[in-house]
């Protein structure tokens, strides 16, 4: 049975890893989210994915709104991450991912949940493409 939790070890906290993520990671847009991901060679930790969530101050001046949107994205991810975990366990990959809210207006949880679901499906496709490209090389 899938455990719908989000532990501290699953959070993307390492400044070094975040820097690498934005320097050499790949990204795609799944409105209202931009997803930046990176597959590191070495990994410390028990979880196959470390995720971070951010809402820019430029679009949402008040911290209350930013925090609300981050909570919505985090909750949607928490309930859907088991699909990504199952995929990564079969391919034995690890992933650092950042969800960036790029929408200009505050969307409902239902819409955010839909885009998180699309983003996870797209991530699985992108990782399949990159792993098959590596096997060919």
Chimera marker file (.cmm) of the C-alpha trace (Angstrom):
<marker_set name="trace">
<marker id="1" x="0.000" y="0.000" z="0.000" r="1" g="1" b="0" radius="0.5"/>
<marker id="2" x="1.247" y="3.479" z="-0.869" r="1" g="1" b="0" radius="0.5"/>
<marker id="3" x="2.035" y="5.757" z="2.063" r="1" g="1" b="0" radius="0.5"/>
<marker id="4" x="0.932" y="9.306" z="1.369" r="1" g="1" b="0" radius="0.5"/>
<marker id="5" x="3.550" y="11.141" z="3.402" r="1" g="1" b="0" radius="0.5"/>
<marker id="6" x="6.121" y="13.803" z="2.658" r="1" g="1" b="0" radius="0.5"/>
<marker id="7" x="9.164" y="13.496" z="4.933" r="1" g="1" b="0" radius="0.5"/>
<marker id="8" x="11.893" y="16.062" z="5.465" r="1" g="1" b="0" radius="0.5"/>
<marker id="9" x="14.353" y="13.765" z="3.641" r="1" g="1" b="0" radius="0.5"/>
<marker id="10" x="12.143" y="14.056" z="0.544" r="1" g="1" b="0" radius="0.5"/>
<marker id="11" x="12.471" y="17.835" z="0.482" r="1" g="1" b="0" radius="0.5"/>
<marker id="12" x="15.018" y="19.434" z="-1.787" r="1" g="1" b="0" radius="0.5"/>
<marker id="13" x="17.155" y="21.404" z="0.696" r="1" g="1" b="0" radius="0.5"/>
<marker id="14" x="20.761" y="21.093" z="-0.454" r="1" g="1" b="0" radius="0.5"/>
<marker id="15" x="21.961" y="24.408" z="-1.911" r="1" g="1" b="0" radius="0.5"/>
<marker id="16" x="24.583" y="22.539" z="-3.925" r="1" g="1" b="0" radius="0.5"/>
<marker id="17" x="21.985" y="20.210" z="-5.465" r="1" g="1" b="0" radius="0.5"/>
<marker id="18" x="19.600" y="23.103" z="-6.167" r="1" g="1" b="0" radius="0.5"/>
<marker id="19" x="22.435" y="24.989" z="-7.897" r="1" g="1" b="0" radius="0.5"/>
<marker id="20" x="23.253" y="21.954" z="-10.036" r="1" g="1" b="0" radius="0.5"/>
<marker id="21" x="19.547" y="21.459" z="-10.756" r="1" g="1" b="0" radius="0.5"/>
<marker id="22" x="19.220" y="24.941" z="-12.271" r="1" g="1" b="0" radius="0.5"/>
<marker id="23" x="22.611" y="24.856" z="-14.022" r="1" g="1" b="0" radius="0.5"/>
<marker id="24" x="22.457" y="21.487" z="-15.751" r="1" g="1" b="0" radius="0.5"/>
<marker id="25" x="18.892" y="20.283" z="-15.205" r="1" g="1" b="0" radius="0.5"/>
<marker id="26" x="16.228" y="20.004" z="-17.895" r="1" g="1" b="0" radius="0.5"/>
<marker id="27" x="12.810" y="21.633" z="-17.741" r="1" g="1" b="0" radius="0.5"/>
<marker id="28" x="9.351" y="21.707" z="-19.267" r="1" g="1" b="0" radius="0.5"/>
<marker id="29" x="6.180" y="23.695" z="-18.765" r="1" g="1" b="0" radius="0.5"/>
<marker id="30" x="2.955" y="22.164" z="-17.549" r="1" g="1" b="0" radius="0.5"/>
<marker id="31" x="0.871" y="25.289" z="-16.911" r="1" g="1" b="0" radius="0.5"/>
<marker id="32" x="0.720" y="26.748" z="-14.258" r="1" g="1" b="0" radius="0.5"/>
<marker id="33" x="3.869" y="24.838" z="-13.267" r="1" g="1" b="0" radius="0.5"/>
<marker id="34" x="7.363" y="24.851" z="-14.655" r="1" g="1" b="0" radius="0.5"/>
<marker id="35" x="9.159" y="21.643" z="-13.753" r="1" g="1" b="0" radius="0.5"/>
<marker id="36" x="12.962" y="21.567" z="-13.553" r="1" g="1" b="0" radius="0.5"/>
<marker id="37" x="14.522" y="18.149" z="-12.998" r="1" g="1" b="0" radius="0.5"/>
<marker id="38" x="17.958" y="16.605" z="-12.748" r="1" g="1" b="0" radius="0.5"/>
<marker id="39" x="19.145" y="13.014" z="-12.339" r="1" g="1" b="0" radius="0.5"/>
<marker id="40" x="22.296" y="13.009" z="-10.180" r="1" g="1" b="0" radius="0.5"/>
<marker id="41" x="24.924" y="10.252" z="-10.437" r="1" g="1" b="0" radius="0.5"/>
<marker id="42" x="25.456" y="9.937" z="-6.692" r="1" g="1" b="0" radius="0.5"/>
<marker id="43" x="22.769" y="10.156" z="-4.059" r="1" g="1" b="0" radius="0.5"/>
<marker id="44" x="22.611" y="9.990" z="-0.307" r="1" g="1" b="0" radius="0.5"/>
<marker id="45" x="19.264" y="9.121" z="1.194" r="1" g="1" b="0" radius="0.5"/>
<marker id="46" x="16.518" y="6.558" z="1.251" r="1" g="1" b="0" radius="0.5"/>
<marker id="47" x="14.106" y="8.267" z="-1.137" r="1" g="1" b="0" radius="0.5"/>
<marker id="48" x="14.379" y="8.174" z="-4.951" r="1" g="1" b="0" radius="0.5"/>
<marker id="49" x="13.058" y="11.747" z="-5.341" r="1" g="1" b="0" radius="0.5"/>
<marker id="50" x="13.801" y="15.037" z="-3.656" r="1" g="1" b="0" radius="0.5"/>
<marker id="51" x="11.259" y="17.724" z="-4.488" r="1" g="1" b="0" radius="0.5"/>
<marker id="52" x="11.127" y="21.469" z="-3.981" r="1" g="1" b="0" radius="0.5"/>
<marker id="53" x="8.276" y="23.916" z="-4.495" r="1" g="1" b="0" radius="0.5"/>
<marker id="54" x="8.476" y="27.627" z="-5.148" r="1" g="1" b="0" radius="0.5"/>
<marker id="55" x="6.194" y="30.538" z="-5.977" r="1" g="1" b="0" radius="0.5"/>
<marker id="56" x="7.927" y="33.745" z="-7.156" r="1" g="1" b="0" radius="0.5"/>
<marker id="57" x="7.583" y="36.917" z="-5.110" r="1" g="1" b="0" radius="0.5"/>
<marker id="58" x="7.404" y="38.842" z="-8.381" r="1" g="1" b="0" radius="0.5"/>
<marker id="59" x="3.947" y="37.406" z="-9.171" r="1" g="1" b="0" radius="0.5"/>
<marker id="60" x="2.566" y="37.115" z="-5.624" r="1" g="1" b="0" radius="0.5"/>
<marker id="61" x="3.705" y="39.916" z="-3.327" r="1" g="1" b="0" radius="0.5"/>
<marker id="62" x="1.989" y="38.605" z="-0.181" r="1" g="1" b="0" radius="0.5"/>
<marker id="63" x="3.607" y="35.662" z="1.585" r="1" g="1" b="0" radius="0.5"/>
<marker id="64" x="0.152" y="34.350" z="2.559" r="1" g="1" b="0" radius="0.5"/>
<marker id="65" x="-0.752" y="33.754" z="-1.098" r="1" g="1" b="0" radius="0.5"/>
<marker id="66" x="2.652" y="32.272" z="-1.925" r="1" g="1" b="0" radius="0.5"/>
<marker id="67" x="2.401" y="29.874" z="1.007" r="1" g="1" b="0" radius="0.5"/>
<marker id="68" x="-1.151" y="28.874" z="0.043" r="1" g="1" b="0" radius="0.5"/>
<marker id="69" x="-0.066" y="28.024" z="-3.500" r="1" g="1" b="0" radius="0.5"/>
<marker id="70" x="2.983" y="26.102" z="-2.249" r="1" g="1" b="0" radius="0.5"/>
<marker id="71" x="0.747" y="24.124" z="0.120" r="1" g="1" b="0" radius="0.5"/>
<marker id="72" x="-1.603" y="23.274" z="-2.750" r="1" g="1" b="0" radius="0.5"/>
<marker id="73" x="1.250" y="22.103" z="-5.007" r="1" g="1" b="0" radius="0.5"/>
<marker id="74" x="2.869" y="20.132" z="-2.173" r="1" g="1" b="0" radius="0.5"/>
<marker id="75" x="-0.410" y="18.425" z="-1.278" r="1" g="1" b="0" radius="0.5"/>
<marker id="76" x="-1.124" y="17.463" z="-4.894" r="1" g="1" b="0" radius="0.5"/>
<marker id="77" x="2.424" y="16.103" z="-5.222" r="1" g="1" b="0" radius="0.5"/>
<marker id="78" x="2.168" y="14.194" z="-1.935" r="1" g="1" b="0" radius="0.5"/>
<marker id="79" x="-0.921" y="12.347" z="-3.153" r="1" g="1" b="0" radius="0.5"/>
<marker id="80" x="0.507" y="11.561" z="-6.621" r="1" g="1" b="0" radius="0.5"/>
<marker id="81" x="4.202" y="10.929" z="-5.948" r="1" g="1" b="0" radius="0.5"/>
<marker id="82" x="3.763" y="7.164" z="-5.477" r="1" g="1" b="0" radius="0.5"/>
<marker id="83" x="3.374" y="6.789" z="-9.273" r="1" g="1" b="0" radius="0.5"/>
<marker id="84" x="6.747" y="8.472" z="-9.808" r="1" g="1" b="0" radius="0.5"/>
<marker id="85" x="8.352" y="6.424" z="-7.023" r="1" g="1" b="0" radius="0.5"/>
<marker id="86" x="7.118" y="3.147" z="-8.530" r="1" g="1" b="0" radius="0.5"/>
<marker id="87" x="8.505" y="4.144" z="-11.929" r="1" g="1" b="0" radius="0.5"/>
<marker id="88" x="11.895" y="5.179" z="-10.502" r="1" g="1" b="0" radius="0.5"/>
<marker id="89" x="12.224" y="1.968" z="-8.483" r="1" g="1" b="0" radius="0.5"/>
<marker id="90" x="11.754" y="-0.132" z="-11.629" r="1" g="1" b="0" radius="0.5"/>
<marker id="91" x="14.339" y="1.905" z="-13.579" r="1" g="1" b="0" radius="0.5"/>
<marker id="92" x="16.655" y="2.370" z="-10.551" r="1" g="1" b="0" radius="0.5"/>
<marker id="93" x="16.980" y="6.106" z="-11.118" r="1" g="1" b="0" radius="0.5"/>
<marker id="94" x="17.049" y="9.041" z="-8.746" r="1" g="1" b="0" radius="0.5"/>
<marker id="95" x="15.670" y="12.489" z="-9.292" r="1" g="1" b="0" radius="0.5"/>
<marker id="96" x="15.845" y="16.033" z="-7.975" r="1" g="1" b="0" radius="0.5"/>
<marker id="97" x="12.840" y="18.069" z="-9.073" r="1" g="1" b="0" radius="0.5"/>
<marker id="98" x="11.620" y="21.631" z="-8.527" r="1" g="1" b="0" radius="0.5"/>
<marker id="99" x="8.038" y="22.727" z="-9.152" r="1" g="1" b="0" radius="0.5"/>
<marker id="100" x="7.850" y="26.450" z="-9.937" r="1" g="1" b="0" radius="0.5"/>
<marker id="101" x="4.447" y="28.130" z="-10.046" r="1" g="1" b="0" radius="0.5"/>
<marker id="102" x="4.533" y="30.439" z="-13.093" r="1" g="1" b="0" radius="0.5"/>
<marker id="103" x="0.823" y="31.357" z="-13.299" r="1" g="1" b="0" radius="0.5"/>
<marker id="104" x="-0.083" y="34.990" z="-12.740" r="1" g="1" b="0" radius="0.5"/>
<marker id="105" x="-3.346" y="34.290" z="-10.907" r="1" g="1" b="0" radius="0.5"/>
<marker id="106" x="-4.178" y="32.091" z="-7.933" r="1" g="1" b="0" radius="0.5"/>
<marker id="107" x="-5.704" y="28.844" z="-9.244" r="1" g="1" b="0" radius="0.5"/>
<marker id="108" x="-7.872" y="26.349" z="-7.371" r="1" g="1" b="0" radius="0.5"/>
<marker id="109" x="-6.462" y="23.180" z="-5.853" r="1" g="1" b="0" radius="0.5"/>
<marker id="110" x="-8.279" y="21.076" z="-8.459" r="1" g="1" b="0" radius="0.5"/>
<marker id="111" x="-6.501" y="22.810" z="-11.371" r="1" g="1" b="0" radius="0.5"/>
<marker id="112" x="-3.128" y="22.629" z="-9.633" r="1" g="1" b="0" radius="0.5"/>
<marker id="113" x="-3.697" y="18.930" z="-8.901" r="1" g="1" b="0" radius="0.5"/>
<marker id="114" x="-4.423" y="18.292" z="-12.589" r="1" g="1" b="0" radius="0.5"/>
<marker id="115" x="-1.227" y="19.989" z="-13.690" r="1" g="1" b="0" radius="0.5"/>
<marker id="116" x="0.842" y="18.130" z="-11.059" r="1" g="1" b="0" radius="0.5"/>
<marker id="117" x="-0.595" y="14.861" z="-12.418" r="1" g="1" b="0" radius="0.5"/>
<marker id="118" x="0.331" y="15.891" z="-15.991" r="1" g="1" b="0" radius="0.5"/>
<marker id="119" x="3.795" y="16.949" z="-14.815" r="1" g="1" b="0" radius="0.5"/>
<marker id="120" x="4.442" y="13.570" z="-13.156" r="1" g="1" b="0" radius="0.5"/>
<marker id="121" x="3.320" y="11.721" z="-16.296" r="1" g="1" b="0" radius="0.5"/>
<marker id="122" x="5.526" y="13.961" z="-18.434" r="1" g="1" b="0" radius="0.5"/>
<marker id="123" x="8.474" y="13.397" z="-16.065" r="1" g="1" b="0" radius="0.5"/>
<marker id="124" x="8.096" y="9.632" z="-16.498" r="1" g="1" b="0" radius="0.5"/>
<marker id="125" x="8.116" y="10.077" z="-20.305" r="1" g="1" b="0" radius="0.5"/>
<marker id="126" x="11.152" y="12.375" z="-20.229" r="1" g="1" b="0" radius="0.5"/>
<marker id="127" x="13.080" y="9.974" z="-17.978" r="1" g="1" b="0" radius="0.5"/>
<marker id="128" x="12.199" y="7.059" z="-20.261" r="1" g="1" b="0" radius="0.5"/>
<marker id="129" x="13.547" y="9.037" z="-23.240" r="1" g="1" b="0" radius="0.5"/>
<marker id="130" x="16.769" y="10.013" z="-21.458" r="1" g="1" b="0" radius="0.5"/>
<marker id="131" x="17.440" y="6.505" z="-20.093" r="1" g="1" b="0" radius="0.5"/>
<marker id="132" x="16.881" y="4.897" z="-23.522" r="1" g="1" b="0" radius="0.5"/>
<marker id="133" x="19.196" y="7.516" z="-25.098" r="1" g="1" b="0" radius="0.5"/>
<marker id="134" x="21.898" y="6.691" z="-22.532" r="1" g="1" b="0" radius="0.5"/>
<marker id="135" x="21.599" y="2.964" z="-23.256" r="1" g="1" b="0" radius="0.5"/>
<marker id="136" x="22.109" y="3.613" z="-26.985" r="1" g="1" b="0" radius="0.5"/>
<marker id="137" x="25.234" y="5.735" z="-26.378" r="1" g="1" b="0" radius="0.5"/>
<link id1="1" id2="2" r="1" g="1" b="0" radius="0.2"/>
<link id1="2" id2="3" r="1" g="1" b="0" radius="0.2"/>
<link id1="3" id2="4" r="1" g="1" b="0" radius="0.2"/>
<link id1="4" id2="5" r="1" g="1" b="0" radius="0.2"/>
<link id1="5" id2="6" r="1" g="1" b="0" radius="0.2"/>
<link id1="6" id2="7" r="1" g="1" b="0" radius="0.2"/>
<link id1="7" id2="8" r="1" g="1" b="0" radius="0.2"/>
<link id1="8" id2="9" r="1" g="1" b="0" radius="0.2"/>
<link id1="9" id2="10" r="1" g="1" b="0" radius="0.2"/>
<link id1="10" id2="11" r="1" g="1" b="0" radius="0.2"/>
<link id1="11" id2="12" r="1" g="1" b="0" radius="0.2"/>
<link id1="12" id2="13" r="1" g="1" b="0" radius="0.2"/>
<link id1="13" id2="14" r="1" g="1" b="0" radius="0.2"/>
<link id1="14" id2="15" r="1" g="1" b="0" radius="0.2"/>
<link id1="15" id2="16" r="1" g="1" b="0" radius="0.2"/>
<link id1="16" id2="17" r="1" g="1" b="0" radius="0.2"/>
<link id1="17" id2="18" r="1" g="1" b="0" radius="0.2"/>
<link id1="18" id2="19" r="1" g="1" b="0" radius="0.2"/>
<link id1="19" id2="20" r="1" g="1" b="0" radius="0.2"/>
<link id1="20" id2="21" r="1" g="1" b="0" radius="0.2"/>
<link id1="21" id2="22" r="1" g="1" b="0" radius="0.2"/>
<link id1="22" id2="23" r="1" g="1" b="0" radius="0.2"/>
<link id1="23" id2="24" r="1" g="1" b="0" radius="0.2"/>
<link id1="24" id2="25" r="1" g="1" b="0" radius="0.2"/>
<link id1="25" id2="26" r="1" g="1" b="0" radius="0.2"/>
<link id1="26" id2="27" r="1" g="1" b="0" radius="0.2"/>
<link id1="27" id2="28" r="1" g="1" b="0" radius="0.2"/>
<link id1="28" id2="29" r="1" g="1" b="0" radius="0.2"/>
<link id1="29" id2="30" r="1" g="1" b="0" radius="0.2"/>
<link id1="30" id2="31" r="1" g="1" b="0" radius="0.2"/>
<link id1="31" id2="32" r="1" g="1" b="0" radius="0.2"/>
<link id1="32" id2="33" r="1" g="1" b="0" radius="0.2"/>
<link id1="33" id2="34" r="1" g="1" b="0" radius="0.2"/>
<link id1="34" id2="35" r="1" g="1" b="0" radius="0.2"/>
<link id1="35" id2="36" r="1" g="1" b="0" radius="0.2"/>
<link id1="36" id2="37" r="1" g="1" b="0" radius="0.2"/>
<link id1="37" id2="38" r="1" g="1" b="0" radius="0.2"/>
<link id1="38" id2="39" r="1" g="1" b="0" radius="0.2"/>
<link id1="39" id2="40" r="1" g="1" b="0" radius="0.2"/>
<link id1="40" id2="41" r="1" g="1" b="0" radius="0.2"/>
<link id1="41" id2="42" r="1" g="1" b="0" radius="0.2"/>
<link id1="42" id2="43" r="1" g="1" b="0" radius="0.2"/>
<link id1="43" id2="44" r="1" g="1" b="0" radius="0.2"/>
<link id1="44" id2="45" r="1" g="1" b="0" radius="0.2"/>
<link id1="45" id2="46" r="1" g="1" b="0" radius="0.2"/>
<link id1="46" id2="47" r="1" g="1" b="0" radius="0.2"/>
<link id1="47" id2="48" r="1" g="1" b="0" radius="0.2"/>
<link id1="48" id2="49" r="1" g="1" b="0" radius="0.2"/>
<link id1="49" id2="50" r="1" g="1" b="0" radius="0.2"/>
<link id1="50" id2="51" r="1" g="1" b="0" radius="0.2"/>
<link id1="51" id2="52" r="1" g="1" b="0" radius="0.2"/>
<link id1="52" id2="53" r="1" g="1" b="0" radius="0.2"/>
<link id1="53" id2="54" r="1" g="1" b="0" radius="0.2"/>
<link id1="54" id2="55" r="1" g="1" b="0" radius="0.2"/>
<link id1="55" id2="56" r="1" g="1" b="0" radius="0.2"/>
<link id1="56" id2="57" r="1" g="1" b="0" radius="0.2"/>
<link id1="57" id2="58" r="1" g="1" b="0" radius="0.2"/>
<link id1="58" id2="59" r="1" g="1" b="0" radius="0.2"/>
<link id1="59" id2="60" r="1" g="1" b="0" radius="0.2"/>
<link id1="60" id2="61" r="1" g="1" b="0" radius="0.2"/>
<link id1="61" id2="62" r="1" g="1" b="0" radius="0.2"/>
<link id1="62" id2="63" r="1" g="1" b="0" radius="0.2"/>
<link id1="63" id2="64" r="1" g="1" b="0" radius="0.2"/>
<link id1="64" id2="65" r="1" g="1" b="0" radius="0.2"/>
<link id1="65" id2="66" r="1" g="1" b="0" radius="0.2"/>
<link id1="66" id2="67" r="1" g="1" b="0" radius="0.2"/>
<link id1="67" id2="68" r="1" g="1" b="0" radius="0.2"/>
<link id1="68" id2="69" r="1" g="1" b="0" radius="0.2"/>
<link id1="69" id2="70" r="1" g="1" b="0" radius="0.2"/>
<link id1="70" id2="71" r="1" g="1" b="0" radius="0.2"/>
<link id1="71" id2="72" r="1" g="1" b="0" radius="0.2"/>
<link id1="72" id2="73" r="1" g="1" b="0" radius="0.2"/>
<link id1="73" id2="74" r="1" g="1" b="0" radius="0.2"/>
<link id1="74" id2="75" r="1" g="1" b="0" radius="0.2"/>
<link id1="75" id2="76" r="1" g="1" b="0" radius="0.2"/>
<link id1="76" id2="77" r="1" g="1" b="0" radius="0.2"/>
<link id1="77" id2="78" r="1" g="1" b="0" radius="0.2"/>
<link id1="78" id2="79" r="1" g="1" b="0" radius="0.2"/>
<link id1="79" id2="80" r="1" g="1" b="0" radius="0.2"/>
<link id1="80" id2="81" r="1" g="1" b="0" radius="0.2"/>
<link id1="81" id2="82" r="1" g="1" b="0" radius="0.2"/>
<link id1="82" id2="83" r="1" g="1" b="0" radius="0.2"/>
<link id1="83" id2="84" r="1" g="1" b="0" radius="0.2"/>
<link id1="84" id2="85" r="1" g="1" b="0" radius="0.2"/>
<link id1="85" id2="86" r="1" g="1" b="0" radius="0.2"/>
<link id1="86" id2="87" r="1" g="1" b="0" radius="0.2"/>
<link id1="87" id2="88" r="1" g="1" b="0" radius="0.2"/>
<link id1="88" id2="89" r="1" g="1" b="0" radius="0.2"/>
<link id1="89" id2="90" r="1" g="1" b="0" radius="0.2"/>
<link id1="90" id2="91" r="1" g="1" b="0" radius="0.2"/>
<link id1="91" id2="92" r="1" g="1" b="0" radius="0.2"/>
<link id1="92" id2="93" r="1" g="1" b="0" radius="0.2"/>
<link id1="93" id2="94" r="1" g="1" b="0" radius="0.2"/>
<link id1="94" id2="95" r="1" g="1" b="0" radius="0.2"/>
<link id1="95" id2="96" r="1" g="1" b="0" radius="0.2"/>
<link id1="96" id2="97" r="1" g="1" b="0" radius="0.2"/>
<link id1="97" id2="98" r="1" g="1" b="0" radius="0.2"/>
<link id1="98" id2="99" r="1" g="1" b="0" radius="0.2"/>
<link id1="99" id2="100" r="1" g="1" b="0" radius="0.2"/>
<link id1="100" id2="101" r="1" g="1" b="0" radius="0.2"/>
<link id1="101" id2="102" r="1" g="1" b="0" radius="0.2"/>
<link id1="102" id2="103" r="1" g="1" b="0" radius="0.2"/>
<link id1="103" id2="104" r="1" g="1" b="0" radius="0.2"/>
<link id1="104" id2="105" r="1" g="1" b="0" radius="0.2"/>
<link id1="105" id2="106" r="1" g="1" b="0" radius="0.2"/>
<link id1="106" id2="107" r="1" g="1" b="0" radius="0.2"/>
<link id1="107" id2="108" r="1" g="1" b="0" radius="0.2"/>
<link id1="108" id2="109" r="1" g="1" b="0" radius="0.2"/>
<link id1="109" id2="110" r="1" g="1" b="0" radius="0.2"/>
<link id1="110" id2="111" r="1" g="1" b="0" radius="0.2"/>
<link id1="111" id2="112" r="1" g="1" b="0" radius="0.2"/>
<link id1="112" id2="113" r="1" g="1" b="0" radius="0.2"/>
<link id1="113" id2="114" r="1" g="1" b="0" radius="0.2"/>
<link id1="114" id2="115" r="1" g="1" b="0" radius="0.2"/>
<link id1="115" id2="116" r="1" g="1" b="0" radius="0.2"/>
<link id1="116" id2="117" r="1" g="1" b="0" radius="0.2"/>
<link id1="117" id2="118" r="1" g="1" b="0" radius="0.2"/>
<link id1="118" id2="119" r="1" g="1" b="0" radius="0.2"/>
<link id1="119" id2="120" r="1" g="1" b="0" radius="0.2"/>
<link id1="120" id2="121" r="1" g="1" b="0" radius="0.2"/>
<link id1="121" id2="122" r="1" g="1" b="0" radius="0.2"/>
<link id1="122" id2="123" r="1" g="1" b="0" radius="0.2"/>
<link id1="123" id2="124" r="1" g="1" b="0" radius="0.2"/>
<link id1="124" id2="125" r="1" g="1" b="0" radius="0.2"/>
<link id1="125" id2="126" r="1" g="1" b="0" radius="0.2"/>
<link id1="126" id2="127" r="1" g="1" b="0" radius="0.2"/>
<link id1="127" id2="128" r="1" g="1" b="0" radius="0.2"/>
<link id1="128" id2="129" r="1" g="1" b="0" radius="0.2"/>
<link id1="129" id2="130" r="1" g="1" b="0" radius="0.2"/>
<link id1="130" id2="131" r="1" g="1" b="0" radius="0.2"/>
<link id1="131" id2="132" r="1" g="1" b="0" radius="0.2"/>
<link id1="132" id2="133" r="1" g="1" b="0" radius="0.2"/>
<link id1="133" id2="134" r="1" g="1" b="0" radius="0.2"/>
<link id1="134" id2="135" r="1" g="1" b="0" radius="0.2"/>
<link id1="135" id2="136" r="1" g="1" b="0" radius="0.2"/>
<link id1="136" id2="137" r="1" g="1" b="0" radius="0.2"/>
</marker_set>
